[in-house]
Amino acid sequence: MALDSYLRAMVTEGDDTGVVLVGADQGFHNFLYYSHKLKNDLKIHDIVVFDQGEGIVNNLGALRTKSLGAWGNGKIARKEKMHNGKPKYTVLNWDGTPSPVVHQYDRHSELSIYFVKDKNKIYWEQWQEEKKHLRNASDK
């Protein structure tokens, strides 16, 4: 229910302002938070803001000014070589734990290539195999 209230508030901001620029959602989000517009919504109990790299969502968009290895003495991402020679990345929070959710990873070319090209191909192949398996199971 809280998410429904939040999304309705975001749509209302867009409607009220008439702003249709790409990325305006971040401004709407910030405005809703700092203006306390959601404070009296009965469906929203708490709004918690975490610093970058410390919460459940690690937003990498603001870190696009340098390579991943330059941030936090190279501690924002762990890069490992796989048996096929391709890299495997794990994005980390500042305490060294894997980030549960990585937002705006595509702002870094290394991660964009890894996720968009390499991982998407793997997910596509797994999905195709699963569909084939389900089709075979339903034919029986």
SVG drawing of the C-alpha trace seen along z (x, -y; Angstrom):
<svg xmlns="http://www.w3.org/2000/svg" viewBox="-4 -23 47 61">
<polyline fill="none" stroke="black" stroke-width="0.4" points="0.0,0.0 2.9,-2.4 4.3,-1.8 0.9,-2.6 0.8,-6.0 4.3,-6.8 3.7,-6.0 0.4,-8.1 2.4,-11.0 5.0,-10.7 2.4,-10.7 0.7,-13.7 4.0,-15.6 4.5,-14.9 0.9,-15.9 1.0,-19.0 4.4,-20.2 3.9,-19.1 7.6,-18.2 8.3,-15.3 12.1,-15.4 14.0,-12.1 15.3,-11.9 12.7,-14.2 11.5,-11.4 14.6,-11.9 13.6,-15.5 10.0,-14.5 11.4,-11.9 13.7,-14.4 10.9,-17.0 8.4,-14.6 11.0,-13.6 12.4,-17.0 9.0,-18.8 7.6,-16.1 4.6,-15.7 4.4,-12.0 4.7,-12.5 1.0,-12.5 0.1,-9.6 -1.3,-6.9 -0.1,-4.1 3.6,-5.2 5.0,-4.5 8.7,-5.4 10.9,-6.8 14.6,-5.9 17.4,-7.5 20.7,-5.7 24.0,-7.1 25.3,-5.8 26.7,-2.3 25.1,-1.7 21.5,-0.6 19.7,2.1 19.9,0.1 23.4,-0.9 23.0,-3.8 26.1,-4.0 24.9,-6.9 26.8,-9.5 30.0,-7.5 30.3,-7.7 33.0,-10.4 35.7,-7.8 36.3,-4.1 34.9,-1.6 38.4,-0.7 39.1,-4.3 36.3,-4.4 37.0,-3.4 40.4,-2.1 38.8,0.4 36.3,1.6 33.1,0.7 33.2,3.7 35.0,7.1 36.1,8.4 37.0,12.0 38.0,13.9 35.8,16.8 37.0,20.1 35.9,18.8 38.2,15.8 35.4,13.3 35.1,11.1 32.5,11.6 31.6,8.5 30.1,8.2 29.1,4.7 29.7,4.1 28.5,1.8 31.2,-0.2 31.3,2.4 32.4,5.0 29.1,6.9 27.4,7.6 24.9,4.9 21.4,6.5 20.2,4.1 22.4,2.1 20.8,-1.0 22.2,-2.8 25.0,-0.2 24.8,-1.1 26.5,-4.4 29.8,-2.4 30.9,-0.9 32.5,2.1 29.2,3.1 27.0,2.1 28.9,4.5 28.9,7.2 25.2,7.0 23.7,5.9 25.8,8.1 27.1,11.0 24.6,11.6 21.5,10.9 22.7,13.6 23.0,16.1 19.6,15.2 18.0,15.5 19.5,18.9 18.3,20.1 14.8,18.7 14.7,20.6 15.7,23.8 13.1,23.3 10.4,22.7 11.5,25.9 11.3,27.8 7.9,26.5 6.6,27.3 7.9,30.9 6.4,31.3 3.0,30.1 3.1,32.4 3.2,35.5"/>
</svg>
